[in-house]
Amino acid sequence: MSEKDNESPEWLEKLFSTQVILTAILILGIYWVFFGEDKSRDSSVSRYTSQNIPIGISDQLNPEAIEKLGIDLTDNLDPKLIPAITSEALRETTQANVSEDSFLPTLVSKISNKIRDVSTIDLNEDGIADPVLVVPQTESGDSDFLVFSILVPDPSEVSTLPPGSDNQAWRDIAENKSIEIMTASVVRGSGNELNMQSTPNPEMYQSAGTPYPPYYGAGYSMTSLLMTSMMMSMLFRPPFIWGGGFGYGYGYGGPMAVSTVQNRRGATTSALRKADPSYSAAKTAGGRSVSSNKFRSTSKKSLNNIKSTKFRTANRKAGATGLGSSRSLQNKPGVTKRRRIVPRKRSLFGGSRRMRGFGFGGFGRRRR
């Protein structure tokens, strides 16, 4: 075969020229646009309907975010007001001229009720202000100060509140199923001065960006509180405390909606004297520092439940969307709405005088 026969024909070279190749690609592209895309669209429609179209939703609140969120109950119960509330309760108890055995029971009841009148703490966010429990604590042999632990039921542990007459159930809540919000102290200072001090629990009072003052204190004279030597003895050396008993008190007169407390407390809080913040604890006449900042530890589960509940509620109130359906919010595990049981009668003090103890006031509506 000759060299000329091995040369490619001219028409074959044109067939594979660049122009022809580009033309073929263009034709294939046009075909895909008008025919292939329709088939793809038809396939997509056949797989997804209005009921199962996939929607991307960002994570609502992961464990790391919950851990970093703080709790600040200052707007619900300002610790600056507690010294004035304690002093008012002490003055009213003194004016009542109660018996020796009734002095401390009356005092803790008055403290708890006064706190209840201004507190909008609602840890489970059910719209009803949580009952306030007040437990006096002291050390054997000490006659210079008295500390009151202020608590509310833990929503992770208490789903239903017992009737006010069930002293044992309330005792169990106070000792094992409550969260310590803060403490209030009455400290005997030099001369005739009494120092009232409140100490907020750092787990419940976290101010963003700045360290929270650990103490709020205010001084009052024994004369202004009408205190006598006998009253002082009844306050700092109550006989049933030394005998190993404990006294409890909490707000009675019926549960109140958070909105009701908010509407009523303005005049009360404006008349209260606000305590001054301090990084130093109040001291007794003998120079002993009353640093009541060793709070009962709150479980991580309870803290996380409170944090996530407040986070979701705050965003829901702000009209935020995309935080999940209302059903998922209502059925969130671990934080249940507490159902109030309304007793037929309420008793201010339910303990036995023989046992030198006393119980809770009824947290239920009074029925006529």
C-alpha positions in Angstrom: 0.0 0.0 0.0 1.3 3.4 -0.9 2.0 6.4 1.5 -0.9 8.3 -0.2 -3.3 5.5 0.6 -2.4 5.8 4.3 -3.4 9.5 4.5 -6.8 10.2 6.1 -9.6 11.4 3.8 -10.4 15.1 4.0 -14.0 14.5 5.1 -12.8 12.5 8.1 -10.6 15.3 9.3 -13.5 17.8 9.2 -15.7 15.4 11.1 -13.4 15.5 14.1 -12.6 19.1 13.8 -13.0 21.3 16.9 -16.1 23.0 15.6 -17.9 19.8 15.1 -17.1 18.6 18.6 -18.3 21.9 20.1 -21.5 21.7 18.1 -22.2 18.2 19.5 -21.7 19.3 23.1 -24.1 22.2 22.6 -26.7 19.8 21.2 -26.3 17.5 24.2 -26.7 20.4 26.6 -29.9 21.7 25.0 -31.3 18.2 25.2 -30.5 17.9 28.9 -32.1 21.3 29.7 -35.4 20.6 28.0 -35.7 16.9 28.6 -33.3 15.7 31.3 -34.2 18.3 34.0 -37.9 17.6 33.6 -37.2 14.0 34.4 -35.1 14.9 37.4 -37.9 17.3 38.7 -40.5 14.6 38.1 -38.4 12.2 40.1 -38.0 14.7 43.0 -41.7 15.4 43.2 -42.5 11.7 43.3 -40.3 11.3 46.3 -41.3 14.3 48.4 -44.8 15.6 49.2 -45.9 18.5 51.4 -45.8 16.1 54.4 -42.3 14.9 54.1 -40.3 17.7 52.5 -37.0 17.7 54.5 -36.4 20.9 56.5 -33.0 21.7 58.1 -33.3 22.8 61.8 -30.3 23.9 63.8 -29.7 22.3 67.2 -31.9 23.9 69.9 -29.8 23.7 73.0 -26.9 21.3 73.3 -25.5 20.2 76.7 -22.5 22.6 76.3 -24.8 25.5 75.8 -26.9 24.6 78.8 -23.8 24.3 80.9 -22.7 27.8 80.0 -26.1 29.4 80.6 -26.4 31.2 84.0 -29.4 31.8 86.3 -30.1 35.2 87.8 -33.2 35.4 89.9 -32.6 39.1 90.9 -35.7 40.3 89.0 -37.7 37.6 90.8 -36.4 38.1 94.3 -33.9 40.8 94.9 -31.5 39.8 97.8 -31.1 43.5 98.7 -34.7 43.5 100.0 -34.3 40.5 102.4 -32.6 42.4 105.3 -35.5 44.9 105.4 -38.0 42.0 105.1 -36.3 40.2 108.0 -36.3 43.3 110.2 -40.0 44.0 109.5 -40.8 40.4 110.4 -38.8 40.7 113.6 -40.4 43.9 114.6 -43.9 42.6 114.0 -43.2 39.4 115.9 -41.9 41.4 118.8 -45.0 43.7 118.8 -47.2 40.6 118.8 -45.9 39.7 122.3 -46.0 36.0 121.5 -45.0 33.3 124.0 -41.5 31.9 124.1 -42.4 28.7 122.3 -44.2 30.7 119.5 -41.5 33.3 119.0 -39.4 31.6 116.3 -42.4 29.8 114.6 -44.1 33.2 114.2 -41.0 34.8 113.0 -40.2 32.3 110.2 -43.8 32.4 109.1 -43.8 36.2 108.8 -40.5 36.1 106.9 -41.7 33.5 104.5 -45.0 35.3 103.9 -43.3 38.6 103.3 -41.0 37.1 100.8 -43.9 35.3 99.1 -45.7 38.7 98.7 -42.8 40.0 96.5 -41.3 36.8 95.0 -42.0 35.8 91.4 -39.7 32.8 91.5 -41.3 30.2 89.2 -38.6 27.5 88.5 -40.9 25.2 86.5 -42.4 28.1 84.6 -46.0 27.1 85.2 -47.2 30.6 85.9 -47.7 30.1 89.6 -45.2 31.6 92.0 -43.3 28.9 93.9 -44.0 28.5 97.7 -41.2 29.9 99.9 -39.8 27.8 102.7 -37.8 29.3 105.5 -35.7 27.0 107.8 -33.8 28.5 110.8 -30.4 27.1 111.4 -27.9 27.8 114.2 -24.9 26.2 115.9 -25.2 24.7 119.4 -24.0 27.2 122.0 -23.9 30.2 119.7 -26.0 33.1 120.9 -24.7 35.8 118.5 -26.4 35.1 115.2 -29.2 33.1 113.6 -29.3 32.0 110.0 -32.4 31.3 108.0 -32.2 29.1 104.9 -34.6 30.3 102.1 -35.7 27.5 99.8 -38.2 26.7 97.0 -39.3 23.2 95.8 -37.0 21.6 93.2 -39.2 21.1 90.1 -37.1 18.1 89.1 -38.0 16.4 92.4 -41.5 17.8 93.2 -44.3 17.4 90.6 -47.2 17.8 93.0 -47.3 20.1 96.1 -48.8 18.5 99.2 -51.6 20.1 101.2 -50.5 22.5 103.9 -51.6 20.1 106.7 -49.1 17.4 105.6 -46.2 18.5 107.7 -44.2 15.4 107.0 -44.4 15.9 103.3 -43.3 19.5 103.6 -40.5 18.5 105.9 -39.3 16.0 103.2 -39.4 18.7 100.6 -37.5 21.2 102.8 -34.8 18.7 103.7 -34.4 16.6 100.5 -36.3 18.1 97.5 -35.7 21.9 97.6 -33.3 24.4 96.1 -31.6 26.9 98.4 -32.1 30.3 96.9 -30.3 32.4 99.6 -29.8 32.8 103.3 -30.9 35.5 105.7 -29.0 36.2 108.9 -29.6 38.2 112.1 -26.3 39.1 113.7 -25.9 40.6 117.1 -23.4 43.5 116.7 -21.8 45.8 119.2 -24.0 47.9 121.5 -27.7 47.6 120.8 -27.2 47.0 117.0 -28.6 44.1 115.0 -27.2 43.5 111.6 -29.5 41.9 109.0 -27.6 40.1 106.1 -28.7 38.3 103.0 -26.4 36.0 101.0 -27.6 34.9 97.6 -26.7 31.4 96.3 -24.2 31.9 93.4 -25.8 29.1 91.5 -29.1 31.0 91.4 -27.8 34.5 91.2 -25.2 34.9 88.4 -24.8 38.4 87.0 -23.4 38.4 83.5 -20.0 39.9 83.1 -19.4 41.1 86.7 -18.9 39.2 90.0 -21.9 39.2 92.2 -21.5 40.7 95.7 -21.8 37.8 98.1 -23.4 39.8 100.9 -26.1 42.5 101.4 -26.3 44.0 104.9 -28.1 46.7 106.8 -28.0 47.7 110.5 -31.0 48.2 112.8 -31.1 49.3 116.4 -32.8 47.2 119.1 -34.9 50.2 119.9 -36.3 50.6 116.4 -37.2 46.9 116.5 -38.6 47.1 120.0 -36.3 44.3 121.1 -35.8 43.6 124.8 -33.2 41.3 126.5 -35.9 38.6 126.8 -36.7 38.9 123.1 -33.0 38.7 122.2 -32.7 35.5 124.3 -35.8 34.0 122.5 -34.3 34.9 119.1 -30.7 33.6 119.6 -31.3 30.8 122.1 -34.7 29.2 121.2 -35.2 26.1 123.3 -36.4 23.8 120.6 -33.4 24.5 118.4 -31.0 23.4 121.1 -33.1 20.3 121.6 -32.4 19.2 118.0 -35.7 20.2 116.5 -36.2 22.3 113.3 -38.7 24.9 112.5 -40.2 25.5 109.1 -42.4 28.2 107.7 -43.7 29.0 104.2 -46.0 31.4 102.5 -49.7 30.5 103.1 -53.0 32.0 102.1 -53.3 30.3 98.7 -51.0 30.1 95.6 -50.7 33.3 93.5 -50.1 33.7 89.8 -46.8 35.3 89.0 -48.6 38.1 87.2 -50.7 38.8 90.4 -47.5 39.2 92.5 -46.0 41.5 89.8 -49.0 43.7 89.9 -49.1 44.0 93.7 -45.5 44.1 94.8 -44.6 47.6 93.5 -45.7 49.5 96.6 -44.2 46.9 98.9 -40.8 46.8 97.4 -40.6 50.6 97.0 -41.1 51.0 100.8 -38.4 48.5 101.7 -34.9 49.7 102.5 -32.4 48.2 100.2 -29.2 46.8 101.8 -25.7 47.8 100.7 -23.6 45.2 98.8 -20.4 44.1 100.5 -17.7 41.5 99.9 -17.3 41.2 103.7 -19.6 39.2 105.9 -21.3 40.8 109.0 -19.4 40.3 112.2 -20.7 39.6 115.7 -19.8 41.7 118.7 -17.0 39.2 119.4 -15.6 39.7 115.9 -16.8 36.4 114.4 -17.6 36.6 110.7 -21.0 35.2 109.7 -20.2 33.9 106.3 -23.3 32.0 105.4 -22.2 31.2 101.9 -22.0 27.4 102.2 -25.1 26.5 100.3 -26.8 23.2 99.8 -25.5 21.8 96.5 -28.0 21.6 93.7 -27.8 18.6 91.4 -26.5 19.1 87.9 -29.8 17.7 86.5 -31.9 20.2 88.4 -29.6 23.1 87.3 -29.7 22.1 83.6 -33.5 21.7 83.7 -34.0 25.1 85.2 -31.5 26.7 82.7 -33.1 25.1 79.7 -36.7 25.9 80.9 -35.8 29.5 81.4 -34.0 29.7 78.1 -37.0 28.3 76.1 -39.5 30.4 78.1 -37.6 33.6 77.5 -37.4 33.0 73.8 -41.0 31.9 73.6 -42.1 35.1 75.3 -40.0 37.1 73.0 -41.8 35.6 70.0 -38.9 33.6 68.8 -39.6 30.8 66.3 -37.7 27.7 65.3 -37.2 26.5 68.9 -39.4 23.5 68.4 -43.1 22.9 68.6 -45.2 23.8 71.7 -45.8 20.2 72.2 -42.1 19.4 72.7 -41.8 22.4 75.1 -44.7 21.1 77.2 -43.5 17.6 77.3 -39.9 18.3 78.0 -38.6 15.6 80.4 -37.5 16.5 83.9 -39.4 19.7 84.3 -43.0 19.0 85.1 -45.8 21.4 86.0 -46.6 21.2 89.7 -50.2 20.7 90.5 -51.5 22.5 93.5 -53.7 20.5 95.9 -56.1 22.8 97.7 -56.7 21.7 101.3 -60.0 22.3 103.1 -58.3 24.0 106.0 -55.0 25.6 106.7 -53.0 25.5 109.9 -50.4 28.2 110.6 -48.4 25.9 112.8 -48.9 22.2 112.8 -46.2 20.8 115.1 -46.5 19.4 118.6 -45.5 21.6 121.5 -44.4 18.5 123.4 -41.8 17.8 120.7 -40.9 21.5 120.6 -41.2 21.6 116.8 -43.7 23.0 114.4 -44.8 22.6 110.9 -45.8 24.5 107.8 -48.6 27.0 107.2 -51.1 25.7 104.6 -50.2 26.7 101.1 -53.8 26.4 99.8 -56.8 28.6 99.1 -59.0 29.2 102.1 -62.4 27.7 101.7 -65.4 29.1 103.4 
